[in-house]
Amino acid sequence: MRGPIAPPQVPLAASRAEAFADLVQDSVDRLERRWPQLADIDFLVLDVPRLDVPGLAWSDDPVPLGGTMPARDGQRARVIVYRRPVEIRSKGRDERAALVHEVVVEQVADLLGLTPETVDPRYGED
């Protein structure tokens, strides 16, 4: 008989993509306490960057870890975190969580026109 190794409610059953999305949401939740206006921003996780998205901005990094899209035409502003590039640059869950938070802080700072240190005073300390 074949079946799942663990029931769906057990963390073992979460896919890598779901676990990564949880890291992004944890970071957003942490920042929303200080910046309630983040509730007006959509936070997305994509596997890899797409070069053909109009209005998407990211740094000059050859393979970006995240990007932003300002609000326009009735659409909310967006922060995008790219799962695969972050996973490749991090070893283990703790390092991945720290890098995800760094990326989220940098992208929020870009959208709000602030420095990352203003968005999160502990930025860069991890």
Beta strands, then each sheet from edge to edge (+ up, - down):
strand 1: 41-46
strand 2: 66-69
strand 3: 77-82
sheet 1: 1+ 3+ 2-
end
